Amino acid sequence: MKSWLKFFGFWLAEGWTTGGKNGEYRVCLANQNANSLSEMKRLLTRSGYQVYQCGNTLRVSDYQLFHYLKQFGKCSNKFIPPEMKSLSKELIEILLKYYLKGDGHVYGRTGKGVSATTTSIRLRDDLQEIALKVGISAYYKLGRKKGRPLSSLPYKGKVYKQKEDAWVIYFTRRNKPIILPSTIRKHNYIESWVNYHGLVFCVAVPNQVVYVRRNGIPLWCGNSDPEMNWSLSSLDSFQLVSNSDSHSPYPFRIGREANLFDLRSTTYDSLLEAIRGGEGSSLVMTIETFPEYGKYHWPGHRACNFSVSPDEYLKLKGTCPVCGRKLTNGVDLEVRMRADRPRGYMPKSAKPFMRVIPLSELISETLASTVTSSKVWNLYKELVERFGNEFSVLLHSPVEVIEEVGGRPLARSIDMMRQGTLKVKPGYDGQYGQLELRPRKKQQKL
C-alpha cells in the first residue's frame, strides 16, 4: 500500500495515460528531478512492471494499470478517489508527500512555504481535504486565469494560452494559533487561542460551529436551520435531522436539538431507515435551537458594536456606517444569496420543527445569573426531577405547574418559546446572539 501511494501521489501530479491504438496502453511519468524519477522507476520495477525511460519520462505498457489510471488522466479532471481519502493519517501523509514531490513548489524567504498548482477544481478540493486530515491547513487562490497567454513572447509565431483556470494551493505546515496583540489592544478584545487536545466525537459540537471553507480559505462556521435550508431547492431530496451535543461534558446543553421519531421497533436498522427518510418516514418533527444564536448570523462589526439585517446590508452595500470598512459577512446573508426560494417557503416533503432554548439558559436569563451558577443549577435539577427530563419541561409540562416550581418569569418565558414569540438578538462578527425576553410577532405554525 505504501509503495502504491508513493507512485499514485507522484503520478497524480506528473503523470498521464496515452494509447488505445494498435494495442498500446501507456502510463507515463515526467519530472525534471532525476532522484524522484529514479525512485518511481524502482517502485514500478519492484511491482513487476517493465519500465522504459526516455530522458525525463518514464513509460509503462500495461492494460490493467492503464484502465485504472485513465480516469485520472486529464489535467483538469484529476481527483483523489474517496477510498484513498478515507485511509489512515499515516497513509494519507504518504500520498500528500509524494504528490508534493511531483508538483510541490517551495516559496518564501526562508524556503519553508509549500504550494501546488492544478487546473482541476476537484483535485484542488481533495488536496485541501486531505491536508486537514493529516493535521495541517491549506487554502487556495486563483493563479492564472483561463485564456491568459502563457508567455509574453510568441513561440514559433503562435501565442499559447492557458486552457483552464490554474489554482494554487498553499499548505500551512505549522498550524499554531496566533493572536495579533496590536489588534487585541486596538479593539479591546478579551480572548485567546489555545491548542485543543481532546476528542472530537461527531459534528454536533457545543457551540454549533464546524470546519468549512469559504472563498478558498478553511474556517470555522455555524450551521443552519430548516427554514434556511428550505429556501434551497437543491436540498429537497435530503431528509433534515437535528442532533444535540448530548456527549458534551457541559450538562446544561443536552436539551437543545433532537429528532422525534415514531418507531415500531427500536432496532438499529429501523432507526437508520428513519434517518434516511423516504416514503413512510417515521420522522415526526425536529427540535432546533435558534440560528440567531450563532456567532456569525448577521453581518456586522464587533469593534463598532454594529450589526445589520441582510436587507439593510445590501442597502449599505456591505459598508459599515461607523468606520467605513467592509462589514463581516453573516450566515443568514450567505444563505439568502444562494437561495432560489423566498424565506418562509415549506416543501411538501418537509417535516415540522420547533425552536427551543436550553432550559439552563432560560433559567439564567430569568434569574439574571450566570448559566453555571449554583442558583441556576439547583433550579435546573429541581425542574428535571419534578417533570422527568429537560424536554418535558420545555415542551409538554403545564405552564402553571412550572410556575409553581420555577416562578412566573420562567413559566412565561417557556410559554413564549412554545408560542414562537421569543426573540433572539442575532449574533454577528464573533459575538453570540442574545436572548431577549419580550414578545414579538407570532411565527406561523407548521
Backbone hydrogen bonds, N-H to C=O, Kabsch-Sander energy under -0.5 kcal/mol:
donor,donor_aa,acceptor,acceptor_aa,energy
5,L,1,M,-2.7
6,K,2,K,-2.0
7,F,3,S,-2.2
8,F,4,W,-3.3
9,G,5,L,-2.6
10,F,6,K,-1.9
11,W,7,F,-3.3
12,L,8,F,-2.9
13,A,9,G,-1.0
14,E,10,F,-2.3
15,G,11,W,-3.1
16,W,28,C,-1.7
18,T,26,R,-1.9
20,G,24,E,-4.6
24,E,21,K,-1.9
25,Y,23,G,-0.6
26,R,18,T,-2.6
27,V,60,V,-2.7
28,C,16,W,-2.9
29,L,58,L,-2.2
30,A,14,E,-1.4
31,N,56,N,-2.0
34,A,32,Q,-0.8
37,L,33,N,-2.2
38,S,34,A,-2.3
39,E,35,N,-2.1
40,M,36,S,-2.1
41,K,37,L,-2.1
42,R,38,S,-2.1
43,L,39,E,-2.3
44,L,40,M,-2.3
45,T,41,K,-2.2
46,R,42,R,-2.6
47,S,43,L,-1.2
48,G,45,T,-1.6
49,Y,44,L,-2.3
51,V,49,Y,-0.7
52,Y,59,R,-2.7
54,C,57,T,-2.6
57,T,54,C,-1.3
58,L,29,L,-3.2
59,R,52,Y,-2.6
60,V,27,V,-2.4
61,S,50,Q,-0.6
62,D,25,Y,-1.5
62,D,60,V,-0.7
66,F,62,D,-2.2
67,H,63,Y,-2.1
68,Y,64,Q,-1.7
69,L,65,L,-2.4
70,K,66,F,-1.6
71,Q,68,Y,-0.7
72,F,69,L,-1.6
73,G,70,K,-1.6
77,N,74,K,-1.7
78,K,74,K,-0.6
78,K,75,C,-0.8
84,M,81,P,-1.3
85,K,81,P,-1.4
86,S,82,P,-1.0
87,L,84,M,-1.3
92,I,88,S,-2.6
93,E,89,K,-2.3
94,I,90,E,-1.1
95,L,91,L,-1.9
96,L,92,I,-2.6
97,K,93,E,-2.6
98,Y,94,I,-2.2
99,Y,95,L,-1.7
100,L,96,L,-2.4
101,K,97,K,-1.4
102,G,98,Y,-1.2
103,D,99,Y,-2.9
104,G,100,L,-2.3
105,H,115,S,-2.8
107,Y,113,G,-1.9
111,G,108,G,-0.7
113,G,107,Y,-1.9
114,V,171,F,-0.7
115,S,105,H,-2.1
116,A,169,I,-1.9
117,T,103,D,-0.6
118,T,167,W,-2.3
121,I,119,T,-0.7
123,L,78,K,-0.7
124,R,120,S,-2.2
125,D,121,I,-2.1
126,D,122,R,-2.3
127,L,123,L,-2.6
128,Q,124,R,-1.6
129,E,125,D,-1.9
130,I,126,D,-2.6
131,A,127,L,-1.7
132,L,128,Q,-1.5
133,K,129,E,-1.7
134,V,130,I,-1.2
134,V,131,A,-0.6
135,G,132,L,-1.2
136,I,131,A,-2.5
137,S,172,T,-1.9
139,Y,170,Y,-2.0
140,Y,216,G,-1.7
141,K,168,V,-2.1
143,G,166,A,-3.2
144,R,166,A,-0.8
147,G,162,Q,-3.3
148,R,145,K,-1.8
150,L,160,Y,-3.1
151,S,160,Y,-0.5
155,Y,158,K,-3.0
156,K,154,P,-0.6
158,K,155,Y,-1.5
160,Y,158,K,-0.6
162,Q,148,R,-2.8
166,A,144,R,-2.8
167,W,118,T,-3.4
167,W,165,D,-0.5
168,V,141,K,-2.9
169,I,116,A,-3.3
169,I,167,W,-0.6
170,Y,139,Y,-3.5
170,Y,168,V,-0.5
171,F,114,V,-2.6
172,T,137,S,-3.3
172,T,170,Y,-0.5
173,R,171,F,-0.8
175,N,173,R,-1.1
176,K,174,R,-1.4
183,T,180,L,-0.8
184,I,180,L,-1.9
185,R,181,P,-2.6
186,K,182,S,-2.1
187,H,183,T,-2.3
188,N,184,I,-1.4
189,Y,184,I,-1.1
191,E,189,Y,-0.6
197,H,195,N,-0.5
201,F,199,L,-0.6
205,V,203,V,-1.2
208,Q,205,V,-1.9
210,V,221,C,-3.6
212,V,210,V,-0.6
212,V,219,L,-3.7
214,R,217,I,-2.8
217,I,214,R,-1.8
219,L,212,V,-3.5
221,C,210,V,-3.8
223,N,208,Q,-1.1
229,N,225,D,-2.5
230,W,226,P,-2.7
231,S,227,E,-0.7
231,S,228,M,-0.6
232,L,229,N,-1.9
233,S,231,S,-0.6
235,L,232,L,-1.8
236,D,233,S,-1.7
238,F,235,L,-1.7
240,L,238,F,-0.5
241,V,239,Q,-0.5
244,S,257,E,-0.9
246,S,244,S,-1.6
248,S,245,D,-2.0
253,R,250,Y,-1.2
254,I,251,P,-0.8
256,R,254,I,-1.7
258,A,287,I,-1.6
260,L,285,M,-2.9
261,F,259,N,-0.6
262,D,282,S,-2.7
263,L,261,F,-0.6
271,L,267,T,-1.9
272,L,268,Y,-2.6
273,E,269,D,-2.3
274,A,270,S,-1.8
275,I,271,L,-2.0
276,R,272,L,-2.1
277,G,273,E,-1.3
281,S,278,G,-1.3
284,V,260,L,-3.2
284,V,282,S,-0.7
285,M,260,L,-1.2
286,T,352,P,-1.6
287,I,258,A,-3.1
288,E,286,T,-0.5
288,E,354,M,-2.9
293,Y,290,F,-1.9
294,G,291,P,-1.9
297,H,294,G,-1.0
298,W,427,G,-2.5
300,G,328,T,-1.8
301,H,306,F,-3.3
305,N,302,R,-1.1
306,F,301,H,-2.4
308,V,299,P,-2.2
313,Y,309,S,-2.6
314,L,310,P,-1.9
315,K,311,D,-1.6
316,L,312,E,-2.3
317,K,314,L,-0.7
318,G,313,Y,-2.5
319,T,316,L,-1.3
320,C,325,R,-3.5
324,G,320,C,-2.0
327,L,318,G,-2.8
328,T,300,G,-2.0
331,V,296,Y,-3.6
332,D,297,H,-2.0
333,L,297,H,-0.5
334,E,330,G,-2.1
335,V,331,V,-2.5
336,R,332,D,-2.0
337,M,333,L,-2.2
338,R,334,E,-1.1
338,R,335,V,-0.6
339,A,335,V,-1.3
340,D,231,S,-1.9
341,R,231,S,-1.1
345,Y,342,P,-1.7
350,A,347,P,-1.3
354,M,286,T,-1.8
356,V,288,E,-3.3
360,S,252,F,-0.6
361,E,358,P,-0.9
362,L,358,P,-1.7
363,I,359,L,-2.5
364,S,360,S,-2.3
365,E,361,E,-2.0
366,T,362,L,-2.3
367,L,363,I,-2.4
368,A,364,S,-0.8
369,S,364,S,-2.0
373,S,370,T,-1.7
377,W,373,S,-2.4
378,N,374,S,-2.7
379,L,375,K,-1.6
380,Y,376,V,-2.5
381,K,377,W,-2.4
382,E,378,N,-1.9
383,L,379,L,-2.3
384,V,380,Y,-2.4
385,E,381,K,-2.5
386,R,382,E,-1.6
387,F,383,L,-2.5
388,G,384,V,-1.9
393,V,389,N,-1.4
394,L,390,E,-2.3
395,L,391,F,-2.8
396,H,391,F,-0.5
396,H,392,S,-1.5
397,S,392,S,-2.8
402,I,398,P,-2.1
403,E,399,V,-2.3
404,E,400,E,-1.1
405,V,401,V,-1.2
406,G,402,I,-3.5
407,G,403,E,-1.6
411,A,407,G,-2.0
412,R,408,R,-2.8
413,S,409,P,-2.1
414,I,410,L,-2.4
415,D,411,A,-2.1
416,M,412,R,-2.4
417,M,413,S,-2.2
418,R,414,I,-2.2
419,Q,415,D,-1.9
420,G,416,M,-0.8
420,G,417,M,-0.8
421,T,416,M,-2.5
422,L,416,M,-0.7
423,K,436,E,-1.2
425,K,434,Q,-3.3
427,G,292,E,-2.3
428,Y,431,Q,-1.1
429,D,298,W,-0.6
430,G,295,K,-1.0
431,Q,295,K,-0.8
431,Q,428,Y,-2.7
433,G,293,Y,-1.7
434,Q,425,K,-2.1
436,E,423,K,-3.0
437,L,435,L,-0.5
438,R,436,E,-2.1
443,Q,420,G,-0.6
